[in-house]
Amino acid sequence: MATATLVHLTVIGLLITTAAAAVPATSYANHTVGDVAGWFFNVNTNASATGYSSWAANQTFNLGDYLIFKTNTNQSVIQTYNEAIYKSCIIDDAPDDEYFQYDGGSREFGQALTIAVPLTIEGPNYYFSDADDGVQCQHGMAFEIVVNRGLGLPPSLNQPPPPPYMEPPGPDSAKSPPVTIGGGSTSPSNSGLKSNINPNALICFLLLTPLALSFF
């Protein structure tokens, strides 16, 4: 009887757990990495402030959620979808398009930072600190998560990629085409006025004018 009751309770527990896991996301969430411990490394004990893999295992991550890293510039935040880079704990030889480093734009040692990282790719996502030539990562500053679809990306994160870069035209291509004004010549020096005066008549007029004036 006791055994049957234990089996019954076990089945009920499994059903409750399965039902809870199947509950769809109803909103987007922020996940503070490490909870109150933050994202830190203790150089005296050569250990991370908490077990980040254990922390991640107890979370449910969906597209549109954010990871909040409360840290300082003594640690780095590297995001990658490449497991090999994650396991190497360092980005020195990694292609630039295979990872992204969040540093808050500051290089001052020990400066406090709060870094928000959006989850925009479904599936495995990897995070680690490569500071001290990967030593921090090797001693616990690393975790893997699996991002579910959830509600999908919100409009703020679901933007089309920017258009490809196009080199601006050079100075030669900036010249304006010739413009014809009032039926005149298309020459750039043309004023657009058209004359009907005979050149030979004009020369005769200029030569005879002083002679005609001499009779007065």
C-alpha positions in Angstrom: 0.0 0.0 0.0 2.8 2.4 0.9 4.6 1.6 -2.3 1.5 2.3 -4.4 1.0 5.6 -2.6 4.6 6.6 -3.3 4.3 5.7 -7.0 1.0 7.7 -7.2 2.6 10.8 -5.6 5.6 10.5 -7.9 3.4 10.4 -11.0 1.5 13.4 -9.7 4.7 15.3 -9.2 5.9 14.5 -12.7 2.6 15.7 -14.2 2.8 19.0 -12.2 6.4 19.6 -13.4 5.5 18.8 -17.0 2.5 21.1 -16.9 4.6 23.9 -15.4 7.2 23.5 -18.1 4.6 23.6 -20.8 3.1 26.9 -19.7 3.7 29.4 -22.6 5.4 32.7 -22.1 3.0 35.5 -21.5 5.5 38.4 -21.3 9.2 39.2 -21.8 11.5 38.9 -18.9 14.8 40.3 -17.6 17.3 37.8 -16.1 19.9 39.2 -13.8 22.9 37.0 -14.4 24.0 35.4 -11.1 21.1 37.0 -9.2 22.5 39.0 -6.3 26.1 37.8 -6.9 26.2 39.6 -10.3 28.9 38.9 -12.9 32.1 39.0 -11.0 35.4 37.1 -10.5 37.4 36.9 -7.3 41.1 37.1 -8.1 42.0 36.2 -4.5 40.2 32.9 -4.6 40.6 32.5 -8.4 36.9 31.6 -8.7 33.7 33.2 -10.0 31.3 34.8 -7.6 28.7 32.1 -8.1 28.0 29.0 -10.3 26.7 30.6 -13.5 25.9 27.3 -15.2 23.8 26.3 -12.2 22.1 29.7 -12.3 21.3 29.3 -16.0 19.9 25.8 -15.5 17.2 27.2 -13.3 16.0 29.8 -15.8 13.7 29.7 -18.8 14.9 32.0 -21.6 12.8 33.2 -24.6 13.3 35.4 -27.6 12.9 39.1 -26.6 14.1 38.5 -23.0 17.2 40.3 -21.7 20.3 39.1 -19.8 21.3 41.8 -17.3 25.0 41.7 -16.4 25.7 43.7 -13.2 29.5 43.8 -13.3 32.5 46.1 -13.8 35.3 46.5 -16.3 37.4 43.8 -14.6 35.3 41.2 -16.4 34.2 41.0 -20.0 31.0 39.8 -21.5 31.4 37.7 -24.7 28.4 36.4 -26.5 28.7 33.7 -29.2 26.7 31.1 -31.0 29.8 29.1 -31.7 30.4 26.3 -29.2 34.1 26.0 -30.2 34.8 29.6 -29.3 32.9 29.1 -26.0 35.0 26.1 -25.1 38.2 27.8 -26.0 37.5 30.6 -23.4 39.2 33.2 -25.6 38.5 35.3 -28.7 42.0 36.1 -29.9 41.9 33.9 -32.9 38.1 33.9 -33.5 36.6 35.6 -36.6 35.1 38.9 -35.8 31.6 37.9 -37.0 31.5 34.9 -34.7 31.2 36.7 -31.4 30.2 40.0 -29.9 32.0 41.7 -26.9 30.0 44.0 -24.6 32.2 46.4 -22.7 30.0 49.4 -22.1 32.3 51.6 -24.0 34.7 52.1 -21.1 38.3 50.9 -20.6 38.7 52.3 -17.1 39.7 49.5 -14.7 37.1 48.6 -12.1 34.4 50.9 -13.4 30.8 49.6 -12.5 28.7 48.5 -15.5 25.2 47.3 -16.1 25.0 45.6 -19.5 21.7 44.5 -21.1 22.0 41.8 -23.7 18.9 41.0 -25.8 18.1 37.4 -26.7 17.5 37.5 -30.5 18.6 34.0 -31.7 16.6 30.9 -30.9 18.6 27.9 -29.7 22.0 27.6 -27.9 23.6 30.9 -26.8 27.0 31.0 -25.0 28.4 33.6 -22.7 31.8 33.9 -21.0 34.4 36.3 -19.8 37.8 36.1 -21.6 39.6 38.4 -19.2 43.0 37.4 -18.0 43.6 35.5 -21.2 40.6 33.2 -20.6 41.5 32.4 -17.0 38.1 33.8 -15.7 36.2 31.6 -18.2 38.2 28.5 -17.2 37.3 29.1 -13.6 33.6 29.5 -13.8 32.8 32.7 -15.7 30.9 31.0 -18.4 27.4 29.6 -19.1 25.2 28.2 -21.8 21.5 28.8 -22.3 18.9 27.5 -24.7 16.6 30.3 -26.0 13.0 29.2 -26.8 10.7 31.0 -29.2 8.3 32.2 -26.5 6.3 35.2 -27.9 8.9 35.7 -30.6 10.9 38.9 -31.1 9.1 42.2 -30.1 9.0 44.9 -32.8 11.8 46.8 -31.1 14.2 43.9 -31.8 12.7 42.6 -35.0 14.1 45.2 -37.4 15.2 44.6 -40.9 19.0 44.6 -41.5 20.5 47.9 -42.8 21.0 48.3 -46.5 24.4 47.3 -47.8 27.1 50.0 -47.9 27.5 51.8 -51.2 30.5 54.0 -51.8 29.4 57.6 -52.6 29.9 58.9 -56.2 33.2 60.6 -57.0 33.5 64.2 -58.0 33.5 63.3 -61.8 30.0 61.9 -61.5 28.7 65.0 -59.9 28.9 67.2 -63.0 25.5 68.5 -64.2 24.5 67.8 -67.8 24.4 70.7 -70.3 21.2 72.7 -70.3 19.6 74.2 -73.5 18.0 77.6 -72.9 15.7 79.3 -75.4 16.9 77.3 -78.3 20.5 78.4 -78.0 23.7 76.3 -78.1 24.3 73.5 -75.6 27.8 74.9 -74.9 28.3 75.7 -71.2 29.5 79.2 -72.2 26.3 80.0 -74.2 24.1 82.7 -72.7 21.0 81.3 -74.3 20.6 84.3 -76.6 20.4 83.8 -80.4 21.5 86.7 -82.8 20.3 87.1 -86.4 22.9 89.8 -87.4 25.0 89.2 -90.5 28.7 89.3 -89.6 29.7 90.9 -93.0 27.1 93.6 -92.6 28.4 94.4 -89.1 32.0 94.8 -90.4 30.9 97.2 -93.1 28.9 99.2 -90.7 31.9 99.6 -88.3 34.2 100.6 -91.2 31.9 103.2 -92.8 30.6 104.8 -89.5 33.7 107.0 -89.0 33.7 108.1 -92.7 30.0 109.1 -92.5 30.6 111.1 -89.3 33.4 113.1 -91.0 30.9 114.8 -93.3 29.1 116.5 -90.4 
